[in-house]
Amino acid sequence: MNAALPADNRKESRRPRSNTVTTWLNAPFRMQFRVIDGLTVRFAQSQPTQSQSTQSKGQECALLLSPWPESLLAFEPVWSPLAEHARLVAIDLPGFGRSQHRDALLSPQAMSEFIVAAADAFELEHPHLVAPGTGTPAALFAAGRHPGRLRSLVVGSGAAAVPLLGSPLRDWIEAPDLEAIRRADPQQLIGAALASMKRSETPEPVLADYLASYQGNRLAASMRYVRAYPADLPVLARLLPQIRTPVRIIAGAYDTTVPLANAVFMAERLPRNRLDILDAGHFTWEDAADEYAVLVTSWWSGTSGRSADIAGHATPYRRSNTP
């Protein structure tokens, strides 16, 4: 957990990085760094199971995008069950977690191109994409602009339209500047966000990683991404009806940061989707981890055709409260 935070410059990104091994509650987990598109990016990948090790190059694979203001360790509660079904690669997107920052990538449209570049870098052929929270709009842009590249999407707790957002996210987006955030204690802001979880508690080592990920000015700098929503989300709204990739939307019934209306907004426009509502708030992947893992793996099983564009298991706007 003590890996140094990469400096935000190209020269630093080329320096060799040592690996850090962290024992999760579920599995040993090796966090590593590599350079993608000139940026040092932190990632982790699962070890193949016995059945996966005997499969060919075309085995199931998935790219997991860390939510904000957390890090790739947010997938700790669901890692083991997901790893039984696919090769997993989890990354901290640029500017988030422990990955290097670049202003030009801090918008959903720009980040969508980095997502595709990351899939290419890890040689993930038709991967499933799991993108909760801030990863949701970028993942949808990636699917819409690169048809057939992604096998399926799992999104949710993510913004679809600025007027539908709740506090404090909408307040941050509409603030005239970020001076108040720069002066605030990141520990208090992140702690307040995680306090919305009612069914689980973030392990101390994981919480420590979240806090280290946004030390100094990192939290305020990362807000450039959500402050791009007023420009990007209307573009995404027009793109949603054209996305043929199957999308599972997992939302929390009691999410006040990104209210359920955002999930419904996406479900009413995406041609191939299913909306599932869990008994949780914003952080469904942690607060309802068992249900979340079942929904994700069952979605993968139902969209395992050779191409995301021919997966016929996803149906227009189907709402479900159970797996």
C-alpha positions as CSV (number, residue, x, y, z in Angstrom):
1,M,0.0,0.0,0.0
2,N,3.0,2.3,0.2
3,A,3.8,2.6,-3.5
4,A,4.9,6.1,-4.4
5,L,2.5,8.3,-6.1
6,P,3.7,9.0,-9.6
7,A,4.6,12.6,-10.3
8,D,2.6,14.3,-13.0
9,N,5.2,14.6,-15.8
10,R,6.3,12.5,-18.7
11,K,9.9,12.0,-17.5
12,E,8.7,10.5,-14.2
13,S,6.4,8.1,-16.1
14,R,9.3,6.3,-17.7
15,R,11.1,5.5,-14.4
16,P,10.9,1.8,-13.3
17,R,8.3,1.1,-10.7
18,S,8.5,-1.5,-7.9
19,N,5.5,-3.8,-7.3
20,T,3.6,-3.7,-4.1
21,V,1.9,-6.9,-2.9
22,T,-1.2,-6.3,-0.7
23,T,-3.2,-9.1,0.9
24,W,-6.8,-8.4,0.4
25,L,-9.6,-10.1,2.4
26,N,-10.3,-12.3,-0.6
27,A,-7.0,-12.8,-2.4
28,P,-3.4,-11.8,-2.8
29,F,-3.3,-8.8,-5.1
30,R,-0.3,-7.3,-6.9
31,M,-0.5,-3.7,-7.8
32,Q,1.8,-2.7,-10.6
33,F,2.6,0.3,-12.9
34,R,3.0,0.5,-16.6
35,V,3.1,3.3,-19.2
36,I,0.1,3.6,-21.4
37,D,-0.1,6.5,-23.9
38,G,2.8,8.2,-22.1
39,L,1.3,8.0,-18.7
40,T,2.2,5.9,-15.7
41,V,-1.0,3.9,-14.8
42,R,-1.5,1.6,-11.8
43,F,-3.2,-1.7,-12.5
44,A,-3.8,-5.1,-11.1
45,Q,-4.6,-8.4,-12.9
46,S,-6.0,-11.7,-11.7
47,Q,-4.1,-14.9,-11.7
48,P,-5.8,-17.4,-14.1
49,T,-7.9,-20.1,-12.5
50,Q,-7.2,-23.8,-13.3
51,S,-9.9,-23.8,-15.9
52,Q,-8.8,-20.5,-17.4
53,S,-5.2,-21.6,-17.7
54,T,-6.2,-24.4,-20.1
55,Q,-8.2,-22.1,-22.4
56,S,-7.0,-20.5,-25.6
57,K,-6.3,-16.9,-26.3
58,G,-10.0,-16.2,-26.8
59,Q,-10.9,-16.7,-23.1
60,E,-13.2,-14.3,-21.4
61,C,-11.6,-11.1,-20.1
62,A,-12.7,-8.0,-18.4
63,L,-11.4,-4.4,-17.8
64,L,-12.4,-2.8,-14.6
65,L,-12.3,1.0,-14.2
66,S,-11.9,2.3,-10.6
67,P,-14.6,4.6,-9.3
68,W,-14.1,8.0,-7.8
69,P,-13.1,9.1,-5.1
70,E,-11.8,5.5,-4.6
71,S,-9.2,3.5,-6.4
72,L,-9.0,0.1,-8.1
73,L,-9.1,-1.4,-4.5
74,A,-12.8,-0.7,-4.6
75,F,-13.2,-4.0,-6.4
76,E,-11.8,-5.9,-3.4
77,P,-15.2,-7.3,-2.3
78,V,-16.1,-8.6,-5.8
79,W,-12.6,-9.6,-7.1
80,S,-12.6,-13.3,-6.2
81,P,-16.1,-14.1,-7.7
82,L,-15.4,-12.1,-10.8
83,A,-11.9,-13.7,-11.3
84,E,-13.6,-17.2,-11.4
85,H,-15.3,-16.2,-14.6
86,A,-12.8,-14.1,-16.5
87,R,-9.3,-12.7,-16.7
88,L,-9.5,-9.4,-14.8
89,V,-7.5,-6.3,-15.4
90,A,-8.3,-3.3,-13.1
91,I,-6.9,0.1,-13.6
92,D,-6.8,3.5,-12.0
93,L,-7.8,5.8,-14.9
94,P,-5.4,8.8,-15.5
95,G,-5.9,11.4,-12.8
96,F,-7.6,9.0,-10.4
97,G,-6.3,6.6,-7.8
98,R,-2.5,6.3,-8.1
99,S,-2.3,6.9,-11.9
100,Q,-0.6,9.9,-13.4
101,H,-2.7,12.9,-14.3
102,R,-3.2,14.6,-17.6
103,D,-5.6,17.5,-18.0
104,A,-6.5,16.7,-21.6
105,L,-7.9,13.3,-20.6
106,L,-10.2,14.6,-17.8
107,S,-13.5,14.5,-19.6
108,P,-15.7,11.5,-20.4
109,Q,-15.2,11.9,-24.2
110,A,-11.4,12.1,-23.9
111,M,-11.2,9.3,-21.4
112,S,-13.2,7.0,-23.6
113,E,-10.2,6.9,-26.0
114,F,-7.8,6.1,-23.2
115,I,-10.1,3.1,-22.2
116,V,-9.7,1.7,-25.7
117,A,-5.9,2.3,-25.6
118,A,-5.7,0.5,-22.2
119,A,-7.6,-2.5,-23.6
120,D,-5.2,-2.6,-26.5
121,A,-2.2,-2.3,-24.2
122,F,-3.3,-5.3,-22.2
123,E,-4.2,-7.3,-25.3
124,L,-7.8,-7.7,-24.2
125,E,-9.8,-9.0,-27.1
126,H,-13.5,-8.0,-26.9
127,P,-13.4,-7.4,-23.2
128,H,-16.3,-7.0,-20.9
129,L,-16.0,-3.5,-19.3
130,V,-17.0,-2.8,-15.7
131,A,-17.2,1.0,-15.1
132,P,-19.2,2.1,-12.1
133,G,-19.5,5.7,-11.0
134,T,-17.4,8.2,-13.0
135,G,-16.4,5.5,-15.5
136,T,-20.0,5.2,-16.7
137,P,-20.1,8.0,-19.2
138,A,-16.6,7.3,-20.5
139,A,-17.4,3.6,-21.0
140,L,-20.6,4.5,-22.9
141,F,-18.7,6.9,-25.2
142,A,-16.1,4.1,-25.8
143,A,-18.9,1.6,-26.8
144,G,-20.6,4.1,-29.0
145,R,-17.5,5.3,-30.9
146,H,-15.9,1.9,-31.2
147,P,-18.6,-0.5,-32.2
148,G,-17.8,-4.2,-31.6
149,R,-14.6,-3.4,-29.6
150,L,-16.3,-4.2,-26.2
151,R,-18.2,-7.4,-25.5
152,S,-20.5,-5.9,-22.9
153,L,-20.7,-3.1,-20.3
154,V,-21.7,-2.9,-16.7
155,V,-22.3,0.6,-15.6
156,G,-24.3,2.5,-12.9
157,S,-24.1,5.0,-10.2
158,G,-22.9,7.2,-13.0
159,A,-24.1,10.5,-14.4
160,A,-26.4,10.7,-17.4
161,A,-27.7,14.3,-17.3
162,V,-26.5,17.2,-15.0
163,P,-30.0,18.2,-14.0
164,L,-30.5,14.7,-12.6
165,L,-27.5,14.8,-10.3
166,G,-27.6,15.2,-6.5
167,S,-25.5,16.8,-3.9
168,P,-22.6,17.3,-3.5
169,L,-21.7,16.2,-7.1
170,R,-23.9,18.8,-8.7
171,D,-22.6,21.5,-6.4
172,W,-19.0,20.7,-7.4
173,I,-19.9,20.8,-11.1
174,E,-21.7,24.2,-10.8
175,A,-19.3,25.9,-8.4
176,P,-17.6,29.0,-10.0
177,D,-14.2,27.6,-9.0
178,L,-12.6,24.9,-6.9
179,E,-11.0,27.0,-4.2
180,A,-13.3,25.5,-1.5
181,I,-12.3,22.0,-2.5
182,R,-8.6,22.9,-2.6
183,R,-8.9,24.2,1.0
184,A,-10.9,21.2,2.2
185,D,-9.4,18.1,3.8
186,P,-9.6,15.2,1.3
187,Q,-9.9,12.8,4.3
188,Q,-13.1,14.5,5.4
189,L,-14.6,14.7,1.9
190,I,-13.8,11.0,1.1
191,G,-14.9,9.9,4.5
192,A,-18.2,11.7,4.1
193,A,-18.8,10.1,0.8
194,L,-18.1,6.6,2.1
195,A,-20.3,7.2,5.1
196,S,-23.3,6.6,2.9
197,M,-22.6,2.9,2.9
198,K,-25.0,1.1,5.4
199,R,-24.3,-2.6,4.8
200,S,-20.5,-2.7,4.8
201,E,-17.4,-1.0,6.1
202,T,-14.4,-0.2,4.0
203,P,-11.3,-2.1,5.4
204,E,-8.7,0.2,6.8
205,P,-5.9,-0.7,4.3
206,V,-8.3,0.0,1.4
207,L,-9.5,3.3,2.9
208,A,-5.8,4.3,3.4
209,D,-5.3,3.8,-0.3
210,Y,-8.3,5.9,-1.2
211,L,-6.9,8.7,1.0
212,A,-3.4,8.4,-0.4
213,S,-4.7,8.5,-3.9
214,Y,-6.1,12.0,-3.4
215,Q,-3.6,13.6,-1.2
216,G,-2.5,17.2,-1.7
217,N,-4.2,18.7,-4.7
218,R,-5.2,15.4,-6.4
219,L,-8.8,15.5,-5.4
220,A,-9.4,19.0,-6.6
221,A,-7.5,18.2,-9.8
222,S,-9.6,15.1,-10.5
223,M,-12.8,17.2,-10.4
224,R,-11.9,18.6,-13.8
225,Y,-13.4,15.4,-15.1
226,V,-16.9,15.8,-13.5
227,R,-16.9,19.5,-14.4
228,A,-16.8,18.5,-18.0
229,Y,-20.2,16.9,-17.6
230,P,-22.3,19.9,-18.8
231,A,-20.5,19.8,-22.1
232,D,-20.2,16.0,-22.5
233,L,-23.4,14.6,-21.2
234,P,-25.7,16.2,-23.8
235,V,-23.5,14.6,-26.5
236,L,-23.7,11.3,-24.8
237,A,-27.5,11.5,-24.6
238,R,-27.7,11.7,-28.4
239,L,-25.3,8.8,-28.7
240,L,-27.1,6.4,-26.4
241,P,-29.7,5.1,-28.9
242,Q,-26.9,4.2,-31.3
243,I,-25.0,1.9,-28.9
244,R,-25.5,-1.7,-29.8
245,T,-23.2,-3.1,-27.1
246,P,-25.3,-4.9,-24.3
247,V,-25.3,-2.8,-21.2
248,R,-26.3,-3.8,-17.7
249,I,-27.1,-0.8,-15.4
250,I,-26.7,-1.5,-11.7
251,A,-28.1,1.3,-9.5
252,G,-28.6,1.9,-5.8
253,A,-32.2,2.6,-4.7
254,Y,-31.0,5.1,-2.1
255,D,-28.2,6.9,-4.1
256,T,-28.5,10.6,-3.4
257,T,-25.3,11.6,-5.2
258,V,-26.3,10.1,-8.6
259,P,-30.0,9.5,-8.1
260,L,-31.8,6.6,-9.7
261,A,-33.2,8.9,-12.4
262,N,-29.9,8.7,-14.1
263,A,-30.1,5.0,-14.5
264,V,-33.6,5.2,-15.8
265,F,-32.5,7.9,-18.3
266,M,-29.9,5.6,-19.7
267,A,-32.2,2.5,-19.7
268,E,-34.9,4.4,-21.7
269,R,-32.4,5.2,-24.4
270,L,-30.0,2.3,-24.7
271,P,-31.2,-0.3,-27.3
272,R,-29.9,-3.3,-25.4
273,N,-29.9,-3.0,-21.6
274,R,-31.1,-4.2,-18.3
275,L,-31.6,-2.1,-15.3
276,D,-31.1,-3.7,-11.8
277,I,-31.8,-1.8,-8.6
278,L,-30.1,-2.9,-5.5
279,D,-30.9,-2.2,-1.8
280,A,-28.0,0.2,-1.4
281,G,-26.8,3.7,-1.9
282,H,-24.2,5.0,-4.3
283,F,-21.4,2.4,-3.8
284,T,-23.3,-0.7,-4.9
285,W,-20.1,-2.6,-5.7
286,E,-19.0,-2.4,-2.1
287,D,-22.3,-2.0,-0.1
288,A,-24.1,-4.8,-2.0
289,A,-21.0,-6.7,-3.1
290,D,-22.5,-10.2,-3.2
291,E,-25.5,-9.1,-5.3
292,Y,-23.3,-7.0,-7.5
293,A,-20.9,-9.9,-8.3
294,V,-23.8,-12.1,-9.2
295,L,-25.3,-9.5,-11.6
296,V,-22.0,-8.9,-13.3
297,T,-21.0,-12.6,-13.8
298,S,-24.5,-13.5,-15.0
299,W,-24.3,-10.7,-17.5
300,W,-21.0,-11.9,-18.7
301,S,-22.4,-15.4,-19.2
302,G,-25.3,-14.1,-21.2
303,T,-23.2,-11.9,-23.5
304,S,-20.4,-14.4,-24.3
305,G,-21.0,-14.5,-28.1
306,R,-18.1,-13.8,-30.4
307,S,-19.1,-10.2,-30.9
308,A,-20.7,-7.7,-28.6
309,D,-22.9,-6.5,-31.5
310,I,-24.6,-9.9,-31.9
311,A,-25.2,-10.7,-28.2
312,G,-29.0,-11.0,-28.3
313,H,-29.5,-11.6,-24.6
314,A,-29.8,-7.9,-23.7
315,T,-33.3,-6.5,-24.2
316,P,-34.5,-3.0,-24.4
317,Y,-35.0,-1.4,-20.9
318,R,-35.8,-4.3,-18.6
319,R,-36.0,-3.3,-14.9
320,S,-35.2,-5.9,-12.3
321,N,-34.8,-5.7,-8.5
322,T,-33.1,-9.2,-8.3
323,P,-30.4,-11.1,-10.1
